[in-house]
């Protein structure tokens, strides 16, 4: 019985699937009659190394091929003999079973010294050449370097790293690549049409994905499916041979998570579990698909080059599912699912970690990560004396609760992209005409407007030094990096730029820098410079909130008296804490 991969083995360069980078070079050499004496074809199994060697041998020896042509006629006696494997001048050697130096001497060196019997060239095709021993390679080296006239060597290997460099340097090396899912599916469709087999495109793509880029494996797998199903192949019959693929269900789960439909997502997971699907492998497929969507969002070329090959029908469905997804959302989904995958093995309810991840993704909850934990708490400030603690509680007690603060942040984030887009479009078309003096003259007005959007932001802007405008950007200098990072936050930055547009009637962008030479007493309003002190640099939670009623440090008399009276070390510590936290001593 003749198998499909043997019946449909390419007979000319046109029929060879993919490998264009190799075909074009060989075709030009044949057309120009500039044939090398040795070639090295390397690459994975089942992608056409030996096939290309045979087609090349047939093309260089074809009697009917004219000058300037590269395809063999496939009708002459030489072509017929090569197709049937009867040509005495085309010698195929399996190096795996002829590894010794004696085999090389008898089968290659001696035969190479005999002139071709009928053909123009005598061609030695040595398959799995990496299996030769060191002695055999040494024996082959000399004749490979200076072969007799009209002798061509074609070496084929799947493990090129085992071949000595001296052998490689004497050959034209060609690296074959795995064949894409789309190209394999097209070849399988061609075979099915000629065999008059009715089979769906999705089944052919499933076979192509299963073959992992090896054409021979794909053709063999198609032959098994045909034996079971006959001339009409259904999905049920194909599933008997092809291992189950849950890519469609994986895409459905992704679509459910993007649509915030936790119920549908959990139902998909439990249905798969009831059908005996390995959730860990299924989750790996979901993560792979999310990675492909992420790469396509960054650059479509990256997705094609680095992403998982799926086939045309799956690609279309995946693109439709990921069309509405945003890049931050995709990153969050991948992080959650990777964490869930790690938890699957230790969970007493196998699907619970995945269900929890789906719920968190759909509800928009994100893990709170304290990136500055060590910096903030490695050297905690000593607790202040009891009177100052009382003052702190009085000031902090009136601040907004955490839920209101989180709600405000969500609103700011939602509007930030819209504001930034509109403002930047104006900056690109308008040139700002405003001086530093005009900026400073209305700076207090800016602070008033900013306070409407974000109360605590006012105190940070009071300790900055507005500098000149260049390229429509207003430079704001801060003494401490914490303030600069806070202003550089995209949501905060958009608020300030919107206020600048409202006050100065011109689109002004901002750029924050750090300048440690700034004197804190001369920046902004000195009585409100609490946030600029080094003691509060690591207390981001206090810097982000308005303390008390907002009149931080307004008790000037207590501060002046403390500085003028020459107090002892304990009193100075209390004064510093008063300045830091905006409190006062309560009698």
C-alpha positions in Angstrom: 0.0 0.0 0.0 1.3 3.4 -1.0 1.0 6.0 1.8 -0.1 9.6 1.1 3.2 11.2 1.9 4.9 9.0 -0.7 2.3 9.4 -3.3 2.3 13.2 -3.0 6.0 13.8 -2.6 6.9 16.9 -4.7 8.4 16.1 -8.1 9.6 19.7 -8.9 10.5 22.9 -7.1 7.0 24.3 -7.6 5.4 21.6 -5.6 7.7 22.0 -2.6 5.8 23.7 0.2 7.4 26.8 1.7 11.3 26.9 2.0 11.3 29.7 -0.6 14.6 31.0 0.7 16.2 27.7 -0.4 14.3 27.1 -3.6 15.1 30.5 -5.1 18.8 30.1 -4.5 19.0 26.6 -6.0 16.8 27.6 -8.9 19.2 30.5 -9.8 22.2 28.2 -9.6 20.6 25.7 -12.0 19.5 28.5 -14.4 23.0 30.0 -14.5 24.7 26.6 -14.5 26.8 27.5 -11.4 26.4 24.3 -9.5 28.4 23.9 -6.3 30.1 20.6 -5.4 28.6 20.1 -1.9 25.4 21.2 -0.2 24.3 20.8 3.4 20.5 20.7 4.1 19.7 20.9 7.9 16.5 21.2 9.8 13.8 19.2 11.6 12.4 15.9 10.4 9.7 15.7 7.7 10.1 19.2 6.2 11.6 18.3 2.8 15.4 17.9 3.1 15.6 14.6 1.1 12.8 15.7 -1.2 14.7 18.9 -2.2 17.9 16.9 -2.7 16.0 14.5 -5.2 14.4 17.4 -7.1 17.7 19.2 -7.3 19.4 16.0 -8.6 16.7 15.5 -11.2 16.9 19.2 -12.3 20.7 19.2 -12.9 20.5 15.9 -14.9 17.3 16.4 -16.8 17.9 16.0 -20.6 15.0 18.2 -21.8 15.7 21.1 -19.5 16.9 24.1 -21.5 19.4 26.8 -20.5 17.8 29.5 -18.3 15.2 27.0 -16.9 15.3 25.3 -13.5 12.4 22.8 -13.4 12.9 19.2 -14.6 10.7 18.0 -17.4 9.6 14.9 -15.4 9.2 13.0 -18.7 12.6 12.1 -20.0 14.3 8.7 -19.2 16.6 10.3 -16.6 13.7 11.9 -14.7 11.7 8.6 -14.8 14.6 6.6 -13.5 15.2 9.1 -10.6 11.5 9.1 -9.8 11.5 5.3 -9.7 14.8 5.1 -7.7 16.5 3.2 -10.5 19.1 5.7 -11.7 22.6 4.4 -10.9 24.2 7.9 -10.8 21.9 9.1 -7.9 23.3 7.3 -4.9 21.3 7.6 -1.6 23.2 6.5 1.5 21.8 6.2 5.0 24.6 7.3 7.3 22.8 5.9 10.3 23.5 2.3 9.0 26.8 3.1 7.3 28.7 4.9 10.1 32.2 3.4 9.7 35.2 4.6 7.8 35.1 1.4 5.6 31.6 2.2 4.5 32.7 5.7 3.4 35.6 4.3 1.5 33.7 1.6 -0.3 30.3 3.3 -0.9 31.4 6.9 -1.5 35.1 7.4 -2.2 35.5 4.5 -4.6 32.1 5.1 -6.3 33.0 8.9 -6.7 36.1 8.0 -8.8 33.9 6.3 -11.4 32.4 8.6 -14.0 28.6 9.0 -14.3 27.1 6.2 -16.5 24.2 8.0 -18.2 23.7 11.3 -16.3 25.6 14.5 -16.4 26.3 14.5 -12.7 26.8 11.7 -10.2 25.0 12.8 -7.0 25.6 11.4 -3.5 22.7 12.1 -1.1 23.9 11.2 2.4 21.0 11.2 4.8 21.5 11.7 8.6 25.1 12.5 7.9 25.7 13.5 11.6 25.7 9.7 12.4 29.1 9.2 10.8 32.0 8.4 13.0 34.9 10.8 13.4 37.1 8.5 11.3 34.4 8.4 8.6 34.2 12.2 8.6 38.0 12.4 8.2 37.8 10.1 5.3 35.0 12.0 3.7 36.8 15.4 4.2 39.4 15.1 1.5 37.1 14.0 -1.3 34.5 16.6 -0.2 37.2 19.3 -0.5 38.4 18.2 -3.9 35.8 16.0 -5.5 36.1 14.6 -9.0 34.5 16.5 -11.9 30.8 16.1 -12.3 30.3 14.8 -8.7 27.9 16.5 -6.3 27.5 15.8 -2.6 24.2 16.6 -0.7 24.4 16.1 3.0 21.1 16.0 5.0 20.9 16.2 8.8 18.6 17.0 11.7 21.5 17.7 14.1 23.9 20.0 12.4 25.7 20.7 15.6 27.2 17.1 15.5 28.9 17.7 12.1 32.5 18.9 12.3 33.1 22.5 11.3 35.6 21.3 8.7 32.8 19.5 6.8 30.4 22.4 7.1 32.9 24.9 5.8 33.2 23.0 2.6 29.5 23.0 1.8 26.8 25.4 0.9 24.6 25.4 4.0 20.8 25.7 3.9 18.6 25.7 7.0 15.1 24.5 6.4 12.3 25.8 8.6 9.1 24.2 9.9 6.1 24.7 7.7 3.3 27.0 8.8 -0.1 25.7 9.7 -1.7 27.6 6.8 0.7 26.1 4.2 0.2 22.5 5.6 -3.5 22.9 5.5 -3.4 24.1 1.9 -1.3 21.0 0.9 -3.7 18.7 2.8 -6.7 20.4 1.0 -4.9 19.7 -2.3 -4.5 16.0 -1.5 -8.1 15.7 -0.3 -9.4 17.2 -3.6 -7.3 14.8 -5.7 -8.4 11.8 -3.6 -12.0 13.0 -3.7 -12.3 13.1 0.0 -14.9 15.4 1.7 -13.3 16.9 4.8 -13.8 20.2 6.6 -11.3 23.0 6.7 -11.2 23.0 10.5 -10.3 19.3 10.6 -7.4 20.0 8.2 -6.2 22.9 10.3 -6.4 20.6 13.4 -4.2 18.1 11.6 -1.8 20.8 10.6 -1.5 22.1 14.2 -1.0 18.6 15.5 1.9 18.0 13.1 3.8 21.0 14.6 5.3 22.0 11.2 6.2 18.6 9.9 4.6 17.9 6.5 5.2 14.2 6.5 3.5 13.9 9.9 0.5 15.8 8.7 0.2 13.7 5.6 0.5 10.5 7.6 -2.2 11.7 10.1 -4.5 12.6 7.2 -4.0 9.0 5.9 -5.1 7.6 9.3 -8.2 9.8 9.3 -9.1 8.7 5.8 -8.8 5.0 6.7 -11.4 5.4 9.5 -13.8 7.8 7.8 -13.5 6.9 4.1 -14.4 9.5 1.6 -16.4 11.7 4.0 -14.7 12.7 7.2 -16.8 14.2 10.1 -15.5 15.8 13.3 -16.5 12.8 15.3 -14.4 10.4 13.1 -11.5 12.8 13.1 -11.5 13.0 16.9 -10.8 9.3 17.1 -7.3 10.0 15.5 -6.6 13.6 16.3 -6.1 14.4 20.0 -8.8 16.7 21.2 -8.3 20.4 20.7 -10.1 22.9 23.0 -8.9 26.1 21.3 -12.5 27.0 20.4 -13.5 26.7 24.1 -10.4 28.7 25.1 -11.4 31.5 22.8 -15.0 31.4 24.2 -13.5 31.7 27.7 -11.4 34.7 26.6 -14.5 36.3 25.0 -16.4 35.8 28.3 -13.7 37.4 30.4 -13.4 40.4 28.1 -17.2 40.9 28.2 -17.0 40.6 32.1 -19.3 37.6 31.9 -18.1 35.5 34.8 -21.0 33.1 34.7 -20.4 31.9 31.2 -16.7 31.6 31.9 -17.2 29.4 35.0 -19.7 27.3 33.1 -17.2 26.7 30.3 -14.5 25.6 32.8 -16.9 23.1 34.6 -18.2 21.7 31.4 -14.6 21.0 30.2 -13.8 19.4 33.6 -16.8 17.1 33.4 -15.6 16.0 29.9 -12.3 15.0 31.4 -10.2 17.9 30.0 -6.9 18.6 31.7 -7.4 22.1 33.1 -3.7 22.8 33.4 -3.2 22.1 29.7 -6.4 24.0 28.8 -5.1 27.0 30.9 -1.8 26.9 29.0 -3.7 27.2 25.7 -5.7 30.2 27.1 -2.5 31.9 28.1 -0.9 31.2 24.7 -3.9 32.8 23.0 -3.9 35.8 25.3 -0.2 36.2 24.5 -0.9 36.2 20.8 -3.6 38.9 21.2 -1.2 40.9 23.4 1.5 40.7 20.7 -0.9 41.7 18.0 -1.9 44.8 20.0 1.7 45.8 20.3 2.7 45.0 16.7 0.8 42.7 14.3 4.2 41.6 12.9 5.2 40.3 16.3 2.1 38.1 16.5 2.8 36.5 13.1 6.4 35.9 13.9 6.3 34.9 17.6 2.7 33.9 18.2 1.2 30.4 18.2 0.1 29.3 14.7 -3.6 28.5 14.7 -4.9 28.3 11.2 -7.2 30.7 9.4 -10.5 29.8 11.0 -9.2 30.0 14.5 -7.2 33.2 13.8 -10.4 34.9 12.6 -12.3 33.9 15.7 -9.5 34.9 18.0 -9.1 38.3 16.3 -12.8 39.0 16.7 -12.7 38.0 20.4 -9.7 40.2 21.2 -10.7 43.2 19.1 -12.3 45.1 22.1 -9.6 44.2 24.6 -7.1 46.8 25.9 -3.5 46.1 26.5 -3.6 46.6 30.3 -6.6 44.4 30.5 -4.8 41.6 28.6 -1.7 41.9 30.9 -3.9 41.7 34.0 -5.7 38.6 32.6 -2.4 36.8 31.8 -1.0 37.5 35.3 -4.2 36.2 37.0 -4.3 33.1 34.9 -0.6 32.3 35.4 -1.2 32.6 39.2 -4.2 30.3 38.9 -2.3 27.7 36.9 0.3 27.6 39.7 -2.4 27.0 42.3 -4.2 24.3 40.4 -2.0 21.4 41.6 -2.5 22.3 45.3 -6.2 23.1 45.3 -8.6 20.6 46.9 -11.2 21.8 44.4 -9.3 21.5 41.2 -11.2 24.3 39.3 -11.5 26.7 42.2 -8.3 28.8 41.4 -9.4 29.2 37.8 -12.9 30.2 38.8 -11.6 32.8 41.3 -9.3 34.2 38.6 -12.3 34.5 36.2 -14.4 36.3 38.9 -11.5 38.7 39.7 -10.9 39.5 36.0 -14.6 40.0 35.3 -15.2 42.2 38.3 -12.1 44.4 37.5 -10.4 43.7 40.8 -6.7 43.9 40.8 -4.2 42.7 43.4 -2.9 45.6 45.4 0.8 45.5 45.2 3.0 47.6 47.5 6.1 48.2 45.4 7.7 50.5 48.0 7.0 48.3 51.0 10.6 48.0 52.1 11.3 51.6 51.5 8.2 52.8 53.4 8.4 50.5 56.4 12.1 49.5 56.8 12.8 52.5 59.0 9.5 53.6 60.5 9.2 56.9 62.3 9.1 56.7 66.0 5.6 57.3 67.4 5.1 60.9 68.6 4.3 61.8 72.1 0.8 61.5 73.4 -0.3 65.2 72.9 0.9 65.1 69.2 -0.9 61.8 68.7 -4.1 63.5 69.8 -3.5 66.3 67.3 -2.8 63.8 64.5 -6.1 62.0 65.2 -8.0 65.3 65.1 -6.5 66.3 61.8 -6.7 62.9 60.0 -10.2 62.2 61.4 -11.8 64.6 59.0 -10.3 63.1 55.8 -12.3 61.2 53.2 -12.7 57.5 53.8 -10.9 55.0 51.6 -13.9 54.0 49.6 -14.5 57.6 48.5 -10.8 58.0 47.6 -10.9 54.8 45.5 -14.0 56.0 43.7 -12.4 59.3 42.9 -9.3 57.6 41.5 -11.4 55.4 39.3 -13.2 58.4 37.9 -9.9 60.2 37.2 -8.5 57.2 35.4 -11.5 56.9 33.2 -11.3 60.5 32.1 -7.5 60.7 31.8 -7.2 59.1 28.3 -9.9 61.4 26.9 -8.3 64.5 28.3 -4.8 63.6 27.2 -6.0 62.9 23.6 -7.8 66.2 23.2 -5.0 68.3 24.8 -2.2 66.7 22.9 -4.1 67.2 19.6 -4.3 70.9 20.4 -0.6 71.1 21.3 0.4 69.7 18.0 -1.5 72.4 16.1 -1.0 75.4 18.4 2.1 77.2 19.6 2.0 78.4 23.2 2.8 82.1 23.6 3.1 82.8 27.3 6.0 83.9 29.5 7.2 82.7 32.9 5.9 85.9 34.5 2.4 85.3 33.2 2.5 81.8 34.5 3.6 83.0 38.0 1.0 85.8 38.1 -1.9 83.3 37.8 -0.3 80.4 39.7 -2.5 80.9 42.8 -5.5 80.7 40.5 -4.2 77.4 39.1 -4.0 76.1 42.7 -7.6 77.0 43.3 -8.8 75.2 40.2 -6.7 72.2 40.9 -8.2 71.9 44.4 -11.7 71.3 42.9 -10.3 68.1 41.2 -7.9 66.9 43.8 -7.6 68.5 47.2 -4.2 67.0 48.1 -2.7 67.9 44.8 -2.7 71.6 45.8 -0.2 71.0 48.5 2.3 69.3 46.1 2.0 72.2 43.6 2.7 74.7 46.3 6.2 73.3 46.8 7.2 73.3 43.1 9.0 76.0 41.2 7.5 76.8 37.8 10.2 77.4 35.2 10.2 78.4 31.6 8.1 76.9 28.8 9.9 75.1 25.9 8.2 73.2 23.1 4.8 73.9 24.7 5.9 72.2 28.0 6.0 73.9 31.3 8.9 72.7 33.5 8.0 72.1 37.2 11.0 71.6 39.5 10.7 69.7 42.8 13.2 69.2 45.5 12.2 65.6 46.2 11.8 62.7 43.8 8.5 61.6 45.5 6.8 64.8 44.4 8.1 64.5 40.9 6.9 60.9 40.6 3.5 61.9 41.9 3.0 64.7 39.3 4.3 62.4 36.5 1.4 60.0 37.2 -0.8 60.1 34.0 -4.1 60.8 35.8 -2.6 63.6 37.9 -0.7 65.0 34.9 -3.9 65.2 32.9 -5.7 67.1 35.7 -3.0 69.7 35.8 -2.8 70.1 32.1 -6.6 70.5 31.9 -6.5 73.2 34.6 -3.7 75.1 32.8 -5.8 75.1 29.6 -8.7 76.5 31.7 -6.7 79.2 33.4 -4.3 80.3 30.6 -6.6 79.5 27.7 -3.7 77.8 25.9 -2.8 74.1 25.7 0.2 73.7 28.0 1.8 70.3 28.8 3.9 69.8 31.9 7.2 68.1 32.6 8.4 67.4 36.2 12.1 67.4 37.2 14.1 67.0 40.4 16.3 69.9 41.6 17.8 69.3 45.0 19.3 72.8 45.1 15.8 74.3 45.6 15.4 76.0 49.0 12.2 74.8 50.6 11.6 78.1 52.2 11.5 80.0 48.9 9.3 77.5 46.9 5.6 78.2 46.8 4.0 79.2 50.1 6.5 78.5 52.8 4.0 78.0 55.5 2.4 75.1 53.6 5.7 73.3 52.8 4.9 70.3 55.0 5.0 67.9 52.1 8.4 69.0 51.1 10.2 68.0 54.2 12.5 64.9 54.1 10.6 63.3 57.0 7.5 62.9 54.8 9.2 61.7 51.6 8.5 58.0 52.5 5.0 58.6 53.8 3.1 58.5 50.5 -0.2 57.8 52.2 -0.1 61.1 54.1 1.2 63.1 51.1 -1.7 61.9 49.0 -4.4 63.0 51.5 -5.5 66.4 52.7 -4.8 66.4 56.4 -7.4 68.0 58.7 -9.2 70.9 57.2 -6.4 71.6 54.7 -4.8 74.5 56.8 -1.6 72.6 57.2 1.1 74.5 59.1 -1.0 77.6 59.5 -0.2 77.8 63.2 2.8 80.1 62.4 3.1 81.4 66.0 3.9 78.0 67.5 6.6 77.4 64.8 8.2 80.8 65.1 8.3 80.6 68.9 9.9 77.1 68.7 12.7 78.3 66.4 13.4 81.5 68.4 13.5 80.1 72.0 16.5 77.8 71.6 14.8 74.6 72.9 16.5 71.4 73.8 16.7 68.3 71.6 13.3 66.9 72.7 11.5 70.2 72.0 13.1 70.3 68.5 11.9 66.8 67.8 8.4 67.9 68.7 8.6 70.9 66.5 9.7 68.8 63.5 6.8 66.5 64.0 4.4 69.4 64.2 5.7 70.7 60.9 5.6 67.2 59.4 2.0 66.3 60.3 0.4 69.7 60.5 -0.7 69.4 64.1 -0.5 71.5 67.2 0.0 70.8 70.9 -3.4 70.5 72.6 -3.3 71.6 76.3 
